[in-house]
Amino acid sequence: MIGKLLRLRTRWLWLSLLSFSVILAWITYETRWFYPEMQRYFGDSGTLMGQQLASRSRHHLQAALSDLSVITEKDDSLTNALSNLDIAWGFINIAVYKEHYACTEPSLERLDRFIERIEAAQPPTAQESLTELLPVLQCATEIEQGQWDTRSAVAMEVAQRINFHQRMLLGGAAVLYLMGIGFWWLHEQQRTAFNQNLRDKLRWKKQALHDPLTGALNRRALDADLSLHFERMASEDYSFVMLMCDIDYFKPYNDTLGHAEGDKALQRVVTAIKDVLRQEDRIYRYGGEELAVLLTGASSDEGVEIAFRALEAVEQLYIANPGSPSTYLTISIGVSCANAGTHNADALIRDADKKLYRAKHNGRNCLAT
């Protein structure tokens, strides 16, 4: 179940990240590729919106007319006029102009004849120059206007494309953003469910291994820990100690004061023993008023020392026990050290039980080793 939740949680997270990545890639495409392409296409230095060739041809024709209106036979203005006419001829001699504008070919022929006349004869008068070049100027103007009309249509088409791209970007980004938020929400829901399931499992595991009355570990936890201790002892030089504890005259205590008081007394005894244990030691409720303690890595002498402290801690609770000769609630402890000579957990428990019985036989409120 946890594995399935984890896979779902990861899936929603990746889908969310994918949605936001698509938005980022789309915006990057629009800003780094599409719009720069439009700028290059329509920029002032570009081929479409920059000054067109027909316009340049018209400017050179006008410059040639200006030169021809003031020239004399030996004036440099004639050379400038011929240069401007040649340039104007080159700017208008474009395949696309010839294909789309009927006036282009006649204008080129007229320019050829006019240039040959200037080179072969006397310079024309201003009126003759105007008469010859005016149709060419009109053709250049017609081409210029036609090209601007074409560019306006293309610009409108591109503007519509840009508008479409903007709408698509806005709508798509909104959809992908909402999808990303939705996937992230599902991820958070799965994460919350996963964490709750994990907490529940840990709580159930804790409840399964703990005694609900005293908070001590139970017999199931004792069996599992004993198995781990014996596995460790089999692989290394290791020993540990088991204390088997029993509350003295506890049945008369319950019979006299009631089971509710008996439960409180048992809880206080468990707490007192816990307080004298080391951090690595663990206490278990073995059954009824009987408690077991595992002292991790302890030697026999260390086990006896801790057992004495446990005896004193319980006695110093000063819990009145009318059924006890000492008038106070006490415990008896059997101390059994697990070492290389101990065969298994059952043998250790039997040994600790036997020593506990010996402590009770010796007068209780004592320990036996």
C-alpha positions in Angstrom: 0.0 0.0 0.0 2.8 2.4 0.9 4.7 1.6 -2.2 1.6 2.2 -4.3 1.0 5.6 -2.6 4.7 6.5 -3.1 4.5 5.7 -6.9 1.3 7.8 -7.3 2.9 10.6 -5.3 5.9 10.6 -7.6 3.8 10.4 -10.7 1.7 13.5 -9.8 4.9 15.4 -8.9 6.4 14.6 -12.3 3.3 15.6 -14.1 3.2 18.9 -12.3 6.8 19.6 -13.1 6.2 18.6 -16.7 3.3 21.1 -17.0 5.4 24.0 -15.7 8.3 22.9 -17.9 6.0 23.0 -21.0 5.0 26.5 -20.1 8.6 27.6 -19.7 9.6 26.0 -23.0 6.6 27.6 -24.8 7.4 31.1 -23.5 11.1 30.5 -24.4 10.1 29.6 -27.9 7.9 32.7 -28.3 10.5 35.1 -26.8 13.7 33.6 -28.2 12.6 32.4 -31.7 9.2 33.6 -32.9 9.3 37.3 -32.0 13.0 37.8 -32.9 12.2 36.3 -36.3 9.3 38.9 -36.7 11.7 41.7 -35.7 14.3 40.6 -38.2 11.5 40.4 -40.9 10.0 43.7 -40.2 12.8 45.6 -38.6 14.1 48.9 -40.1 17.3 47.1 -41.2 15.5 44.1 -42.6 14.5 43.3 -46.1 10.7 43.7 -45.8 10.2 47.0 -43.9 13.6 48.6 -44.8 13.7 51.0 -47.7 12.7 49.1 -50.8 14.7 49.1 -54.0 12.0 50.9 -56.0 12.2 53.8 -53.5 16.0 53.9 -53.9 15.6 53.8 -57.7 13.2 56.8 -57.5 15.6 58.7 -55.3 18.4 58.2 -57.8 16.1 59.2 -60.8 15.2 62.4 -59.0 18.9 63.1 -58.3 19.7 62.5 -62.0 16.9 64.9 -63.0 18.4 67.5 -60.6 21.8 67.1 -62.2 20.5 67.2 -65.7 18.7 70.4 -65.1 21.9 72.4 -64.4 24.6 70.7 -66.5 26.7 72.2 -69.2 28.7 70.2 -71.7 31.8 70.0 -69.6 30.1 69.9 -66.2 30.7 67.1 -63.7 27.0 67.0 -63.2 26.6 65.0 -66.3 28.8 62.3 -64.9 26.8 62.3 -61.7 23.6 62.1 -63.7 24.8 59.1 -65.6 25.9 57.4 -62.4 22.5 58.0 -60.8 20.7 56.7 -63.9 22.8 53.5 -63.9 22.1 52.9 -60.2 18.4 53.6 -60.7 18.4 51.1 -63.6 20.0 48.5 -61.4 17.6 49.0 -58.5 14.5 48.6 -60.7 15.9 45.7 -62.7 14.6 43.1 -60.2 13.0 39.8 -61.2 10.0 40.3 -58.8 9.3 43.7 -60.3 9.5 42.4 -63.8 7.1 39.6 -62.8 4.5 41.6 -61.1 4.6 45.1 -62.6 4.0 45.6 -66.4 5.7 49.0 -66.4 9.1 47.6 -65.4 10.4 46.3 -68.7 9.3 49.4 -70.7 10.9 51.6 -68.0 14.2 49.7 -68.2 14.2 50.0 -72.0 13.4 53.8 -71.8 16.3 54.2 -69.3 18.7 52.3 -71.6 17.8 54.5 -74.6 18.1 57.7 -72.5 21.5 56.7 -71.1 22.7 55.8 -74.7 21.5 59.2 -76.0 23.3 61.1 -73.2 26.5 59.3 -73.9 26.3 59.6 -77.7 25.0 63.2 -78.2 24.6 66.6 -76.5 23.1 66.6 -73.0 19.3 66.9 -73.1 17.5 69.9 -71.8 15.7 69.8 -68.5 12.4 69.5 -70.2 13.6 66.6 -72.4 15.0 64.8 -69.3 11.7 65.3 -67.5 9.8 64.0 -70.4 12.0 60.9 -70.7 12.3 60.1 -67.0 8.8 60.9 -65.8 7.3 57.6 -66.9 10.1 55.8 -65.2 9.5 57.8 -62.1 5.8 56.9 -62.3 6.7 53.2 -62.7 9.0 53.4 -59.7 6.2 55.0 -57.7 3.7 52.4 -58.8 6.1 49.6 -57.8 6.8 51.3 -54.5 3.1 51.7 -53.8 2.4 48.1 -54.8 5.2 46.8 -52.7 3.9 48.8 -49.7 0.4 47.3 -50.3 1.9 43.8 -50.4 3.9 44.5 -47.2 0.8 45.9 -45.5 -1.1 42.7 -46.3 1.8 40.6 -45.1 2.1 42.8 -42.0 -1.6 42.3 -41.3 -1.2 38.5 -41.7 1.7 38.5 -39.3 -0.2 40.7 -36.9 -3.0 38.2 -36.9 -0.5 35.3 -36.4 1.1 37.2 -33.5 -2.4 37.8 -32.0 -3.2 34.1 -32.5 0.1 33.2 -30.8 -0.6 35.5 -28.0 -4.0 34.1 -27.4 -2.7 30.5 -27.7 0.2 31.4 -25.3 -2.1 33.0 -22.8 -4.8 30.2 -23.0 -2.3 27.4 -23.1 -0.2 28.8 -20.3 -3.4 29.2 -18.2 -4.5 25.6 -18.9 -1.0 24.2 -18.3 -0.7 26.3 -15.1 -4.0 25.0 -13.8 -3.0 21.5 -14.8 0.3 21.9 -12.9 -1.5 23.3 -9.9 -4.0 20.4 -10.1 -1.2 17.8 -10.4 0.7 19.5 -7.5 -2.5 19.4 -5.4 -2.9 15.7 -6.2 0.8 15.2 -5.2 0.2 17.0 -1.9 -3.0 14.9 -1.3 -1.0 11.7 -2.0 1.9 13.0 0.2 -0.5 13.7 3.0 -2.1 10.3 2.6 1.3 8.6 2.5 2.5 10.4 5.6 -0.8 9.6 7.4 -0.5 6.0 6.4 3.1 5.9 7.6 2.1 7.5 10.9 -0.8 5.0 11.3 1.5 2.1 10.5 4.1 3.3 13.0 1.4 3.9 15.6 -0.1 0.4 15.0 3.4 -1.1 15.2 4.0 0.7 18.4 0.7 -0.4 19.8 1.4 -4.0 18.7 4.7 -3.9 20.6 3.7 -2.0 23.7 1.6 -2.8 26.7 -1.3 -0.3 26.7 -1.5 0.0 30.5 2.2 0.6 31.5 3.7 1.8 28.2 6.4 -0.9 28.5 7.1 -3.2 25.6 5.1 -6.5 25.4 6.0 -10.1 25.1 6.0 -10.0 21.3 8.7 -7.2 21.4 10.7 -9.3 24.0 10.8 -12.3 21.7 11.9 -10.2 18.7 14.6 -8.4 20.7 15.9 -11.6 22.2 16.2 -13.0 18.7 18.3 -10.0 17.7 20.5 -10.3 20.8 21.2 -13.9 20.1 22.0 -13.3 16.5 24.5 -10.6 17.6 26.0 -12.9 20.2 26.5 -15.6 17.5 28.5 -13.2 15.3 30.7 -11.4 17.8 32.0 -11.4 21.4 28.9 -10.1 23.0 26.9 -10.6 26.2 23.7 -9.2 27.7 21.7 -9.6 30.9 18.0 -10.4 31.5 16.3 -9.3 34.6 13.0 -11.1 35.4 11.1 -9.0 38.0 7.9 -9.7 39.9 6.0 -7.5 42.3 5.9 -9.1 45.8 2.5 -9.9 47.3 0.7 -8.2 44.4 -2.4 -10.4 44.6 -3.2 -9.3 48.2 -2.6 -5.7 47.1 -5.2 -6.1 44.4 -7.6 -7.9 46.6 -7.4 -5.2 49.3 -7.2 -2.0 47.3 -8.8 -3.1 44.0 -7.6 -3.5 40.5 -7.7 0.2 39.7 -5.1 0.9 42.4 -3.2 -2.2 41.3 -3.0 -0.8 37.8 -1.7 2.5 39.1 0.9 0.8 41.3 2.1 -1.3 38.3 2.5 1.9 36.2 4.6 3.5 39.0 6.8 0.4 39.3 7.5 0.4 35.6 8.4 4.1 35.6 10.7 3.6 38.6 12.6 0.8 36.9 12.8 2.7 33.6 14.4 5.6 35.5 17.4 3.5 36.7 18.0 1.8 33.3 20.5 3.0 30.7 19.4 4.5 27.4 20.0 1.3 25.5 18.2 -0.9 28.0 14.5 -1.9 27.5 11.7 -3.0 29.8 8.8 -5.4 29.0 5.6 -6.5 30.6 6.1 -10.2 30.6 2.6 -11.0 32.0 0.4 -9.8 34.9 2.7 -8.2 37.5 5.8 -9.8 36.0 8.3 -7.6 34.2 11.4 -8.4 32.1 14.4 -6.2 31.4 17.1 -6.6 28.8 20.4 -4.9 29.5 22.2 -4.5 26.2 25.9 -5.4 26.2 26.0 -5.7 30.0 28.1 -8.1 32.0 26.9 -10.1 34.9 28.3 -7.5 37.4 26.7 -4.6 35.6 23.4 -6.5 35.6 23.5 -7.1 39.4 24.3 -3.4 39.9 21.4 -2.2 37.8 19.1 -4.8 39.5 20.0 -3.4 43.0 19.2 0.1 41.8 15.8 -1.2 40.5 15.1 -2.8 43.9 15.8 0.4 45.7 13.9 2.6 43.3 10.7 0.5 43.8 11.1 0.3 47.5 11.6 4.1 47.7 8.2 4.6 46.1 6.8 3.8 49.5 3.6 2.4 48.0 1.7 1.0 51.0 0.9 -2.7 50.7 -1.1 -4.1 53.6 -0.5 -7.6 52.4 3.3 -7.4 52.6 5.3 -8.1 55.7 7.4 -4.9 54.9 4.1 -2.9 54.6 5.5 -1.5 51.3 5.3 -2.6 47.7 8.6 -4.3 46.7 9.9 -6.5 43.9 12.0 -9.6 43.5 14.5 -10.0 40.6 16.2 -12.9 39.0 19.4 -12.0 37.1 20.5 -14.1 34.2 23.5 -13.3 32.0 23.4 -14.5 28.4 26.9 -15.5 27.1 28.5 -18.1 25.0 27.2 -20.8 27.2 23.5 -19.8 26.8 21.9 -21.8 24.0 18.8 -19.9 23.1 16.1 -17.4 24.3 14.0 -20.1 26.0 17.0 -21.3 28.1 17.7 -17.7 29.1 14.1 -17.1 30.2 13.9 -20.4 32.1 17.2 -19.5 33.9 15.9 -16.0 34.8 12.6 -17.5 36.0 14.4 -20.0 38.2 16.5 -17.3 39.8 13.4 -15.1 40.3 11.8 -18.1 42.1 14.9 -18.4 44.2 14.7 -14.7 45.2 11.1 -15.1 46.3 12.1 -18.2 48.2 14.8 -16.2 50.0 12.3 -13.7 51.4 11.4 -11.4 48.5 12.6 -7.8 48.0 15.9 -9.2 46.9 17.7 -10.5 43.8 19.2 -13.9 42.9 22.0 -14.6 40.4 
